[in-house]
Every structure is written in structure tokens, then in C-alpha cells.
Amino acid sequence: MQYLNYEKLEAIDPKTFQQTHPYPWMNPAGLLTDEGYKRLIDTLPPVEICTPIIGKQRSHGQKPHDRYALEYSEDAPVSADWHAFISELKGPRYKDFIESMFGRGRFQFNFHWHYAPAGGSVSPHCDAVRKLGSHIFYLNTPENWDASWGGDTLILDDNGRFDRKSAPEFEDFDQAWSGTSMGNTSLLFQRQDRSWHGVREITCLPGKYRKVFIVVINDRLRAML
């Protein structure tokens, strides 16, 4: 069983990615095979095994990023499909893809699921310097999610006005681009000093969740500190 669509993955142009404004990002569709995507959706970890992270104070005065989270480990109680998919992500072809997109090696991955409930949001922020970037796989489908509930990741441009250690609101940014977050889509971005991004407050029904699986690409040396 193959989960990653290597034909589409390896057709992406690193130069185009690097030249994207306001920092390197892209929102491709179909990076998972149709069957692979279906299996992963059908065997998603249940929210009951996730850890609630609610009301946790964040640095720089930013609002809490309320969610239920599950960190991946080899003994995590998730399906064989998810273990197999993550094994592919650890393989040489995906690592070569990230190296070509970011123009460097010396990174390591960690993986987690985030399920955001009604009222949850991701306030505008720049990631920690230990991160080189993230690849977010979206796990909501038209069968379990209404697009009017929100959930899209916003790429934000401050034209260099804000200190990364600050807490601007969405309305403070000069421009915003909305990535598609429904179906077999993902969002890859490279962290920079002003790689601002966020998710507006979700308005889903009770018992529904914005579901994502995130590949975090860490600087290997900084992660060891």
C-alpha cells in the first residue's frame, strides 16, 4: 500500500516554492493517493486518546490554541495504516522532497494530530526558531465538515512591521491568503523570521473537530539543545 503520491510530490518545483510571497508556502491537492487518503480518514485516531490542551498560556501574549493533541511514537495506539504512512514519511523519498524544497538537510521530523473544537483558533504567530517548517495534512471531508465552519490556514503578510515576539490580530495584517483545508489537501511552509500564519475561530457544531496531521520539520542541531 502506498500513501504518498510521489508523482505529484516530485513534480513540485522548489524554485517556485522558494519564490512564493510573502514566504515559501504552497497548498497542493492530491499529495496522498486516493486509496491511501481514504484509509487514513477511515482509521483516524479517536479524540478520546488525545490530550486536551485548553487555555494554555502562550508566549508573547497570544491567545491559547485550544486543541486535542496526540504526539506520534512507534507504540502509539493508532491504526496500522497510520503507522505505515508515517514510515513512508520517514523514508528517503519524502526526506529528499523536503531537502529539495527547503534547500538544506540536517533536519528531523516529529509528528502529531491536532483536533480543534468549536471556538478553537490559532492566533497569528511565527513558529519557534527550532522549526524549519511544517507540512499540514488536512483531514476533514465534505461528509464530516461544512466549509462555512472555517478551518483554513491563513498565510499573513505584515510587510515587516511586527516583532515576531508580539501578538497582532488578524485584522492588523496587510494581506492574507487562505489555504484550502477540505479533502485531500495539505499545506507546506518554511519558517522564516516573519512567517506569520493562523486559523480564525472555528464555528463548527458541538462534537465536530478541525482535524489535521502535522509533520514538523525541525532543525536537528537546535532540537538537540
Secondary structure, DSSP 8 states (H G I E B T S, - for coil): ---B-HHHHTTS-HHHHHT-SSSSEE--B--B-HHHHHHHHHT---GGGSEEE-S---GGG-----EEEEE--TT-S--HHHHHHHHHHTSHHHHHHHHHHHT---EEEEEEEEEE-TT--EEEE---TTEEEEEEEE-B-TTT--GGG----EEEE-TT-S-SSS---GGGSSEEEE---BSSBEEEEE--TT--EEE------TT--EEEEEEEEEEHHHHT-
